[in-house]
Structure formats: structure tokens, C-alpha cells
Amino acid sequence: MKGIIGAIAGDVIGSAYEFNPTRDYNFELFTPKSTFTDDTVLTMANALWLLEDDKHTPERLVKIMLDMCWKYPDRGYGGRFANWIHDSDPQPYNSFGNGSAMRVSPVGYYANTLDEALALAKVSAEVTHNHPEGIKGAQATAAAIFLARQGKSKQDIRDYVARTFNYDLSRTLDEIRPIFTFDETCQRTVPEAITCFMEGKDFEDVVRLSVALAGDADTIAAIAGSISSAVDEVPTEISQPVIALLSEEFCTTLLRFNELVAKREQEAI
């Protein structure tokens, strides 16, 4: 299975290590603490937005996000985002947190052109994360997914992202790992997540490298996994236990979204 299941699987696998960090590459993939977090809830919200709103309006996205968050409380929402959920008139709050990147993967799979991916990623981000770095993190992630879907090489993706978004992708994970700390900003997680994708041999390797950075494990793995699953199949032994943790609503949305992406890919040929 490919597609946004990669983001969800990264989130679920990383969830047990977000506040229990590990640098052990051979960590246990699934534990009794493994669950979906806000990363998955908001990824599903973005997928539903693209399914149900042909005009892709920010107003409709906000409504869907709020509905999802109310339906799935206590999923680890950040403090400022939690305030946004409960605000009577939720407005963007100039965030550059990695929440914009963790939820954007549906855009990268839905878009039929790079320009469309960048434009939709901007809308997806700026309903909350309207700081330039917040928008940039979402756009870089969506662009990497789109380019991976087009069969571009990892070097081509690295060059485009570094040139377009001014991210330093020259460091290796061996250089990053000793000095890496928990950080929830786009600036300190999106480049590292992309590097995990660059160095990973397959989906499981990408996720293991992401979690073993001992940072914001679920989100880094969700971002890196969302790019990896544009290229690599998410193995059945990973996708099945992940899907088993999802609600019926999420499973239906995932299926519908995959069907929409397949249809759009056919129409683009």
C-alpha cells in the first residue's frame, strides 16, 4: 500500500517514542502505547477536505478540522492549536510549528501539478500556521511527495527542496544525530525528516531512522513516512496493525481518498 498510509503509519509507530525517546534503531515497532495522534486526525481532515470541497476553500478546511478535533479529543494537540480548536472565532496564529507539515501529505498525493501542490499546501497551512516558515514546511513536504510520485530521483528532490526552500539538506544523519534535540518547529524537523527519506532504503528503514533521532518522533516519522510511501510500499506487516487502530470513519476516508487519487492519476495520463 502507498499514499497517506505512510504518514499515518509513521505517526502510529512514532507515538510510543514521542515522550519516551530512543536512539536505538532496533526499537519495537508496535507497543501497547502505539496509537494514532493529532498527526493522523489532521491528515484525515485534509484528506476529507480534498474529497468534499472542490473549491478547496480555507473556510471548509477549518470546519472539517474543527469537527475532527472535537470528535477525536485528547490526541496530543499542541497548546496553541488546542486554543485554536476551542476559540469561538479561530484565526491563524502565526505558527511555524511542524503541525503544518505533519498534516499536508494528502495535498502531495492529490495534486496533479507541482504548482497545485504548492498552492494547496499553502491553504492547508495558513489556516493556522501562517508564518512563512510554517507555510514553507508544508510546501516542502507536499512538493517532495509530488516529485517522488513523478519518479524524480532522491537527488533531484533534494536539489529542488534545498534550492526552493533554502533548507540545509547537506548534513547526513550521522552528523545530525549527536546534536539533535526535541523540537517542534518546521525549521528543525522538516529538513531532518526529508534527510531520513533520502537515506532510508525502504519504508521501514525511513521510519526507524526518523524515530531513532530521538526528537518529535511521531511527527518526524509521519513527515518522512509520507514522502517514502510515494515511492515504497508500506509493508502489510506495518499497514495492517496500523489500520486496525483506526476508526471506521478513518478507514472509509482512507479508502475513498486512495480511490480519488487513482482516478486523478488516470485522468492526468
Summary of the structure (lengths in Angstrom):
residues: 269
radius of gyration: 16.5
end to end distance: 21.2
largest distance: 46.5
contacts: 984
relative contact order: 0.19
helix: 63%
strand: 1%
